[in-house]
Amino acid sequence: MPVPVQQPHVGGQEPSTWQKMKMGAMMGTGVGLTIGFIFGSWTIIRGGAGPRGALPTLSQYMLSSAATFGFFLSIGSVIRNDSELSPQLIAAQQQYGYLHPAIASRREGAHTARARWAAAAALAGSPPLPSSASLISRMQD
């Protein structure tokens, strides 16, 4: 039987902040319950159940771990925003000439830093820094 092909949902609406927070809390709670079960079971096997018994000890590990993971993953899923940049931010970037929000590679970042250092050296009247090619050739000699 062939697998049905799912068409990408074009023009759909992105989840709201509340939906992102709920989704992060649910994922964090699931992870926390699993981790709490693993570490709680290990603690009970290793050190005994304690005066309250095995089930209350295990449930305390699982619930505290679930609450902690759920809380932090809900916050993290709201902070991490995959949406497009707002029109105000795009306009501000274009106004100040900062169009590319991330440096693509280390080489490009080094080139940008060298250009800034050379401009600062020219303003200060000091000699410019040597190029990276001349530094590499000096190291090879």
C-alpha positions as CSV (number, residue, x, y, z in Angstrom):
1,M,0.0,0.0,0.0
2,P,1.5,3.4,-1.0
3,V,2.2,6.0,1.6
4,P,0.0,9.0,1.2
5,V,1.8,12.2,0.3
6,Q,1.1,15.1,2.6
7,Q,0.9,18.4,0.9
8,P,2.6,21.3,2.7
9,H,0.1,23.7,4.3
10,V,0.6,26.9,2.4
11,G,-0.8,30.2,3.8
12,G,-1.5,28.7,7.2
13,Q,-1.3,30.7,10.4
14,E,1.6,30.3,12.8
15,P,0.8,29.0,16.3
16,S,0.1,31.7,18.9
17,T,2.4,32.4,21.8
18,W,0.0,30.6,24.2
19,Q,0.0,27.6,21.9
20,K,3.8,27.6,21.8
21,M,3.9,27.7,25.6
22,K,1.4,24.9,26.0
23,M,3.3,22.8,23.4
24,G,6.7,23.4,25.2
25,A,5.1,22.6,28.6
26,M,3.7,19.3,27.3
27,M,7.0,18.2,25.8
28,G,8.8,19.3,28.9
29,T,6.4,17.4,31.1
30,G,6.8,14.2,29.1
31,V,10.6,14.5,29.2
32,G,10.5,15.3,32.9
33,L,8.3,12.3,33.7
34,T,10.7,10.0,31.8
35,I,13.8,11.4,33.5
36,G,12.1,11.3,36.9
37,F,11.1,7.7,36.4
38,I,14.7,6.8,35.4
39,F,16.4,8.6,38.2
40,G,13.8,7.8,40.8
41,S,13.9,4.1,40.0
42,W,17.7,4.2,40.1
43,T,17.6,5.9,43.5
44,I,15.1,3.4,44.9
45,I,17.1,0.4,43.6
46,R,20.4,1.9,44.9
47,G,19.4,3.3,48.2
48,G,16.1,1.8,49.1
49,A,12.6,3.3,49.1
50,G,12.9,5.1,52.4
51,P,10.3,5.5,55.1
52,R,7.5,6.6,52.7
53,G,7.7,3.6,50.4
54,A,8.6,3.0,46.8
55,L,5.6,4.5,45.0
56,P,5.5,7.9,46.9
57,T,9.3,8.3,46.4
58,L,9.1,7.5,42.7
59,S,6.1,9.8,42.2
60,Q,7.9,12.7,43.9
61,Y,10.9,12.3,41.6
62,M,8.7,12.1,38.6
63,L,6.4,15.0,39.4
64,S,9.2,17.4,40.5
65,S,11.2,16.6,37.4
66,A,8.1,17.0,35.2
67,A,7.3,20.4,36.7
68,T,10.9,21.6,36.3
69,F,11.3,20.5,32.7
70,G,7.8,21.6,31.8
71,F,8.4,25.1,33.2
72,F,11.7,25.7,31.5
73,L,10.7,24.2,28.1
74,S,7.5,26.3,28.0
75,I,9.6,29.4,28.6
76,G,12.2,28.3,26.0
77,S,9.6,27.5,23.4
78,V,8.1,31.0,23.7
79,I,11.6,32.7,23.6
80,R,12.5,30.8,20.5
81,N,10.6,32.4,17.8
82,D,10.6,31.1,14.2
83,S,8.5,33.8,12.7
84,E,9.6,36.3,10.2
85,L,11.1,39.6,11.3
86,S,8.6,42.3,12.0
87,P,8.3,45.1,9.4
88,Q,9.5,47.7,12.0
89,L,12.7,45.7,12.6
90,I,13.3,45.2,8.8
91,A,12.9,49.0,8.3
92,A,15.3,49.8,11.1
93,Q,17.9,47.4,9.7
94,Q,17.6,49.0,6.3
95,Q,17.8,52.5,7.7
96,Y,21.0,51.8,9.6
97,G,22.5,49.7,6.8
98,Y,22.5,46.4,8.7
99,L,20.8,44.1,6.3
100,H,22.3,40.7,7.1
101,P,21.5,39.6,10.7
102,A,24.1,36.8,10.9
103,I,27.6,36.3,9.6
104,A,27.7,33.4,7.2
105,S,31.1,32.0,7.9
106,R,34.2,32.6,10.0
107,R,36.1,33.8,7.0
108,E,33.5,36.4,6.3
109,G,33.5,37.4,10.0
110,A,37.3,37.7,10.0
111,H,37.1,39.8,6.9
112,T,34.5,42.1,8.4
113,A,36.5,42.5,11.6
114,R,39.7,43.3,9.6
115,A,37.9,45.9,7.6
116,R,36.6,47.5,10.8
117,W,40.1,47.5,12.4
118,A,41.6,49.0,9.3
119,A,39.0,51.7,9.3
120,A,39.6,52.4,13.0
121,A,43.4,52.5,12.4
122,A,42.9,54.9,9.5
123,L,40.9,57.2,11.7
124,A,43.5,57.0,14.5
125,G,46.4,57.6,12.1
126,S,48.2,54.4,13.0
127,P,49.5,51.9,10.3
128,P,47.0,49.2,9.2
129,L,47.1,45.7,10.4
130,P,48.9,43.1,8.2
131,S,46.7,41.0,6.0
132,S,45.9,37.4,6.9
133,A,47.8,36.2,3.8
134,S,51.0,37.9,4.9
135,L,50.6,36.5,8.4
136,I,50.2,33.0,7.0
137,S,53.2,33.3,4.8
138,R,55.3,34.6,7.7
139,M,54.2,31.5,9.8
140,Q,55.2,29.2,7.0
141,D,58.7,30.6,6.7
